[in-house]
Amino acid sequence: MNYVIALLFSLMIASSFANDMALIAGKYRYEKYAVTMANGNVMSLANIGIKSINMSFNTDSTVLMEATMLNGKIVKEKAIIKEIKIKGNKGYWIARWSDLNYDIREDFSFHDDVFEYEAKFQDKSDKDRYGAVERGTLKKMPFF
């Protein structure tokens, strides 16, 4: 009986994740990006060697990022969404990105075809990012 209850609870959580991810699912392109480092320096995509970034938010609780570097090289990263909560047009997720060894929370809002977020890097073991705050505005790409 406990197994059945645990299974039902797992299915309810998975269904909730899928429902929340469905609200924001799609392909997006960065319109604005800035990361404010702990020392106050503000950096843009170009400052960190990136020409453009496309993101794909998927209903299977993954996020795929494809960055085109200024030198033309393509860099791909993947995040697994471990938790997501959406109420109205605001929410947050906790994700593990393939290039990080810790989870990060991103608070976001969305309306029409715009997705805005803020992520704070609070893991002290990440000496390069600790204390930084990343903000982005993404625009949903039309479906062809």
Backbone as CSV, one residue per row, in Angstrom:
resi,resn,N_x,N_y,N_z,CA_x,CA_y,CA_z,C_x,C_y,C_z
1,MET,0.824,-1.200,0.000,0.000,0.000,0.000,0.871,1.268,0.000
2,ASN,1.941,1.272,0.808,2.826,2.435,0.835,3.462,2.680,-0.526
3,TYR,3.776,1.577,-1.242,4.351,1.685,-2.571,3.381,2.392,-3.520
4,VAL,2.105,2.043,-3.445,1.082,2.653,-4.304,0.952,4.141,-3.996
5,ILE,0.959,4.499,-2.727,0.859,5.911,-2.341,2.079,6.682,-2.844
6,ALA,3.270,6.100,-2.676,4.497,6.750,-3.153,4.466,6.914,-4.667
7,LEU,3.985,5.907,-5.372,3.891,5.974,-6.826,2.913,7.063,-7.267
8,LEU,1.766,7.145,-6.622,0.785,8.181,-6.951,1.343,9.572,-6.679
9,PHE,2.053,9.721,-5.556,2.656,11.006,-5.210,3.689,11.395,-6.268
10,SER,4.518,10.442,-6.703,5.519,10.703,-7.741,4.862,11.124,-9.043
11,LEU,3.781,10.465,-9.414,3.068,10.818,-10.636,2.449,12.204,-10.545
12,MET,1.939,12.573,-9.372,1.359,13.915,-9.191,2.443,14.981,-9.342
13,ILE,3.620,14.748,-8.775,4.716,15.715,-8.883,5.155,15.838,-10.341
14,ALA,5.320,14.710,-11.012,5.737,14.724,-12.419,4.711,15.459,-13.268
15,SER,3.436,15.249,-12.995,2.372,15.921,-13.735,2.417,17.424,-13.485
16,SER,2.663,17.829,-12.242,2.761,19.244,-11.895,3.931,19.891,-12.630
17,PHE,5.091,19.221,-12.653,6.255,19.721,-13.379,5.904,19.933,-14.842
18,ALA,5.316,18.912,-15.450,4.981,18.990,-16.878,3.999,20.119,-17.151
19,ASN,3.002,20.271,-16.268,2.026,21.346,-16.452,2.689,22.714,-16.369
20,ASP,3.576,22.895,-15.369,4.260,24.176,-15.232,5.217,24.415,-16.399
21,MET,5.961,23.397,-16.804,6.877,23.554,-17.936,6.108,23.868,-19.218
22,ALA,4.914,23.310,-19.365,4.113,23.560,-20.572,3.751,25.042,-20.700
23,LEU,3.649,25.744,-19.568,3.296,27.171,-19.603,4.383,28.017,-20.253
24,ILE,5.626,27.562,-20.171,6.749,28.351,-20.696,7.496,27.648,-21.829
25,ALA,7.081,26.442,-22.186,7.801,25.655,-23.188,7.913,26.396,-24.513
26,GLY,9.040,26.197,-25.164,9.261,26.787,-26.472,10.713,27.132,-26.682
27,LYS,10.985,27.719,-27.834,12.337,28.150,-28.184,12.415,29.666,-28.027
28,TYR,13.492,30.111,-27.411,13.675,31.527,-27.104,15.044,31.997,-27.579
29,ARG,15.144,33.314,-27.758,16.415,33.956,-28.103,16.627,35.108,-27.123
30,TYR,17.867,35.237,-26.662,18.198,36.340,-25.748,18.046,37.678,-26.450
31,GLU,17.342,38.582,-25.802,17.229,39.968,-26.262,18.131,40.869,-25.416
32,LYS,18.197,40.593,-24.123,19.035,41.361,-23.187,19.706,40.382,-22.237
33,TYR,20.932,40.699,-21.851,21.662,39.873,-20.896,22.657,40.753,-20.167
34,ALA,22.760,40.560,-18.870,23.787,41.224,-18.067,24.055,40.364,-16.846
35,VAL,25.317,40.286,-16.496,25.678,39.637,-15.238,26.490,40.653,-14.443
36,THR,26.039,40.897,-13.226,26.737,41.803,-12.326,27.585,40.945,-11.400
37,MET,28.883,41.117,-11.503,29.811,40.325,-10.710,29.833,40.851,-9.269
38,ALA,30.373,40.054,-8.378,30.422,40.423,-6.959,31.152,41.756,-6.742
39,ASN,32.120,42.074,-7.606,32.873,43.330,-7.462,32.155,44.522,-8.091
40,GLY,30.939,44.291,-8.642,30.158,45.378,-9.233,30.304,45.519,-10.737
41,ASN,31.288,44.862,-11.340,31.437,44.929,-12.794,30.227,44.293,-13.465
42,VAL,29.730,44.945,-14.514,28.599,44.431,-15.275,29.122,43.977,-16.634
43,MET,28.748,42.746,-16.993,29.229,42.179,-18.245,28.054,41.788,-19.134
44,SER,28.235,42.022,-20.439,27.228,41.645,-21.445,27.654,40.337,-22.095
45,LEU,26.821,39.836,-23.006,27.197,38.634,-23.751,28.529,38.843,-24.477
46,ALA,28.685,39.965,-25.159,29.916,40.221,-25.906,31.133,40.237,-24.983
47,ASN,30.982,40.773,-23.767,32.091,40.814,-22.821,32.586,39.419,-22.431
48,ILE,31.693,38.425,-22.526,32.097,37.064,-22.174,32.264,36.184,-23.424
49,GLY,32.364,36.849,-24.582,32.708,36.149,-25.816,31.560,35.495,-26.549
50,ILE,30.323,35.929,-26.268,29.158,35.297,-26.884,28.471,36.260,-27.842
51,LYS,28.150,35.752,-29.032,27.425,36.539,-30.045,25.919,36.456,-29.812
52,SER,25.404,35.214,-29.617,23.966,35.031,-29.419,23.712,33.725,-28.677
53,ILE,22.524,33.645,-28.056,22.128,32.428,-27.341,20.680,32.107,-27.670
54,ASN,20.442,30.858,-28.004,19.083,30.328,-28.146,18.851,29.332,-27.021
55,MET,17.649,29.329,-26.485,17.275,28.419,-25.404,16.028,27.653,-25.816
56,SER,15.938,26.437,-25.343,14.754,25.617,-25.569,14.273,25.107,-24.223
57,PHE,13.068,25.527,-23.812,12.449,25.054,-22.568,11.518,23.912,-22.955
58,ASN,11.766,22.748,-22.424,11.059,21.538,-22.846,10.157,20.988,-21.750
59,THR,9.065,20.358,-22.153,8.109,19.810,-21.181,8.661,18.595,-20.441
60,ASP,9.798,18.064,-20.877,10.414,16.945,-20.149,11.336,17.442,-19.027
61,SER,11.164,18.704,-18.630,11.921,19.328,-17.532,13.403,19.493,-17.853
62,THR,13.701,19.755,-19.117,15.063,20.087,-19.506,15.075,21.450,-20.182
63,VAL,16.217,22.086,-20.106,16.466,23.338,-20.817,17.746,23.125,-21.612
64,LEU,17.694,23.423,-22.889,18.867,23.299,-23.746,19.297,24.693,-24.172
65,MET,20.594,24.960,-24.045,21.147,26.245,-24.433,22.145,26.027,-25.557
66,GLU,22.060,26.860,-26.580,23.031,26.835,-27.665,23.561,28.244,-27.851
67,ALA,24.838,28.419,-27.518,25.475,29.728,-27.626,26.393,29.752,-28.835
68,THR,26.301,30.818,-29.609,27.236,31.048,-30.700,28.266,32.045,-30.187
69,MET,29.497,31.604,-30.143,30.575,32.442,-29.635,30.989,33.462,-30.696
70,LEU,31.682,34.507,-30.278,32.135,35.529,-31.222,33.057,34.939,-32.286
71,ASN,33.777,33.853,-31.956,34.674,33.212,-32.921,33.956,32.204,-33.814
72,GLY,32.615,32.082,-33.662,31.823,31.185,-34.486,31.592,29.800,-33.891
73,LYS,32.320,29.445,-32.858,32.153,28.141,-32.220,30.777,28.058,-31.556
74,ILE,30.160,26.866,-31.606,28.870,26.623,-30.961,29.119,25.873,-29.650
75,VAL,28.546,26.377,-28.571,28.657,25.730,-27.260,27.254,25.351,-26.810
76,LYS,27.095,24.091,-26.407,25.791,23.614,-25.955,25.869,23.201,-24.496
77,GLU,24.844,23.557,-23.729,24.717,23.177,-22.323,23.299,22.699,-22.092
78,LYS,23.120,21.908,-21.051,21.799,21.371,-20.722,21.560,21.532,-19.224
79,ALA,20.323,21.845,-18.885,19.921,21.906,-17.478,18.792,20.916,-17.246
80,ILE,18.809,20.318,-16.083,17.713,19.472,-15.629,16.970,20.270,-14.567
81,ILE,15.687,20.493,-14.792,14.870,21.215,-13.821,14.470,20.235,-12.719
82,LYS,14.916,20.526,-11.492,14.619,19.639,-10.367,13.337,20.032,-9.652
83,GLU,13.012,21.310,-9.734,11.790,21.819,-9.094,11.348,23.042,-9.873
84,ILE,10.053,23.174,-10.066,9.507,24.367,-10.719,8.163,24.680,-10.084
85,LYS,7.938,25.959,-9.829,6.660,26.435,-9.298,6.287,27.682,-10.072
86,ILE,5.052,27.711,-10.554,4.540,28.881,-11.262,3.192,29.244,-10.669
87,LYS,3.037,30.534,-10.400,1.753,31.069,-9.948,1.490,32.317,-10.778
88,GLY,0.422,32.266,-11.554,0.134,33.384,-12.457,1.197,33.444,-13.532
89,ASN,1.857,34.600,-13.646,2.914,34.735,-14.651,4.306,34.847,-14.022
90,LYS,4.440,34.372,-12.776,5.731,34.400,-12.081,6.032,33.027,-11.519
91,GLY,7.308,32.764,-11.358,7.684,31.488,-10.787,9.175,31.396,-10.550
92,TYR,9.596,30.185,-10.253,11.013,29.905,-10.101,11.264,28.462,-10.479
93,TRP,12.514,28.170,-10.776,12.920,26.784,-10.904,14.267,26.606,-10.244
94,ILE,14.522,25.388,-9.860,15.830,24.997,-9.356,16.372,24.004,-10.368
95,ALA,17.542,24.331,-10.911,18.097,23.550,-12.009,19.550,23.180,-11.739
96,ARG,19.968,22.110,-12.378,21.375,21.706,-12.391,21.854,21.798,-13.835
97,TRP,22.719,22.783,-14.080,23.289,22.958,-15.414,24.485,22.034,-15.588
98,SER,24.707,21.584,-16.806,25.774,20.626,-17.082,27.165,21.183,-16.792
99,ASP,27.319,22.505,-16.783,28.635,23.081,-16.507,28.807,23.521,-15.056
100,LEU,27.818,23.231,-14.201,27.902,23.574,-12.774,27.817,22.302,-11.942
101,ASN,28.464,22.306,-10.793,28.373,21.139,-9.916,27.465,21.407,-8.720
102,TYR,26.532,22.330,-8.886,25.562,22.654,-7.847,24.268,23.137,-8.508
103,ASP,23.196,23.136,-7.712,21.897,23.602,-8.199,21.831,25.119,-8.102
104,ILE,21.065,25.709,-8.998,20.872,27.157,-8.967,19.387,27.471,-9.130
105,ARG,18.950,28.474,-8.394,17.556,28.922,-8.472,17.486,30.108,-9.426
106,GLU,16.490,30.060,-10.294,16.224,31.182,-11.188,14.779,31.615,-10.974
107,ASP,14.591,32.873,-10.585,13.261,33.457,-10.452,12.913,34.076,-11.795
108,PHE,11.665,33.903,-12.230,11.309,34.387,-13.557,9.880,34.907,-13.601
109,SER,9.623,35.657,-14.667,8.263,36.078,-15.010,8.132,35.942,-16.522
110,PHE,6.897,35.821,-16.974,6.668,35.676,-18.408,5.333,36.302,-18.765
111,HIS,5.278,36.846,-19.957,4.041,37.407,-20.498,4.180,37.445,-22.007
112,ASP,3.069,37.216,-22.680,3.064,37.155,-24.144,4.213,36.257,-24.610
113,ASP,5.180,36.800,-25.320,6.296,36.001,-25.810,7.630,36.396,-25.172
114,VAL,7.571,36.962,-23.964,8.776,37.417,-23.264,8.951,36.639,-21.962
115,PHE,10.195,36.215,-21.698,10.572,35.489,-20.491,11.741,36.246,-19.868
116,GLU,11.584,36.673,-18.612,12.637,37.406,-17.910,13.026,36.633,-16.667
117,TYR,14.320,36.633,-16.337,14.767,35.878,-15.170,15.905,36.573,-14.443
118,GLU,16.108,36.113,-13.222,17.244,36.539,-12.412,17.774,35.314,-11.686
119,ALA,19.072,35.128,-11.734,19.729,34.007,-11.042,20.856,34.570,-10.193
120,LYS,20.917,34.133,-8.944,21.987,34.553,-8.033,22.892,33.358,-7.768
121,PHE,24.177,33.569,-7.981,25.164,32.515,-7.768,25.640,32.584,-6.316
122,GLN,25.216,31.625,-5.522,25.455,31.688,-4.083,26.289,30.532,-3.541
123,ASP,26.867,29.744,-4.422,27.700,28.628,-3.979,29.147,29.112,-3.838
124,LYS,29.643,29.133,-2.607,30.979,29.677,-2.340,32.097,28.874,-3.003
125,SER,31.829,27.627,-3.354,32.867,26.818,-3.999,33.124,27.273,-5.440
126,ASP,32.189,28.032,-6.027,32.340,28.554,-7.384,32.965,29.945,-7.290
127,LYS,34.270,29.980,-7.224,34.984,31.236,-6.980,34.796,32.273,-8.096
128,ASP,34.584,31.805,-9.329,34.407,32.736,-10.449,33.038,33.403,-10.444
129,ARG,32.008,32.677,-9.999,30.641,33.198,-10.097,30.038,33.625,-8.759
130,TYR,30.628,33.210,-7.642,30.024,33.489,-6.334,29.742,34.989,-6.171
131,GLY,28.502,35.301,-5.788,28.091,36.685,-5.583,27.566,37.378,-6.831
132,ALA,27.657,36.730,-7.977,27.180,37.327,-9.222,25.661,37.192,-9.334
133,VAL,25.055,38.143,-10.038,23.624,38.110,-10.323,23.461,38.236,-11.831
134,GLU,22.805,37.235,-12.425,22.592,37.197,-13.867,21.138,37.540,-14.162
135,ARG,20.933,38.409,-15.141,19.578,38.784,-15.554,19.476,38.668,-17.073
136,GLY,18.343,38.157,-17.511,18.150,38.017,-18.946,16.711,38.251,-19.352
137,THR,16.550,38.725,-20.560,15.242,38.856,-21.197,15.315,38.069,-22.487
138,LEU,14.398,37.111,-22.616,14.364,36.244,-23.782,13.048,36.449,-24.511
139,LYS,13.086,36.332,-25.811,11.882,36.465,-26.622,11.609,35.129,-27.293
140,LYS,10.356,34.700,-27.204,9.972,33.432,-27.811,10.071,33.548,-29.320
141,MET,10.658,32.533,-29.914,10.842,32.517,-31.367,9.584,31.949,-32.001
142,PRO,9.205,32.476,-33.164,8.004,31.965,-33.844,8.193,30.503,-34.231
143,PHE,7.114,29.772,-34.208,7.135,28.370,-34.593,6.941,28.277,-36.089
144,PHE,7.814,27.555,-36.763,7.719,27.437,-38.223,7.101,26.133,-38.587
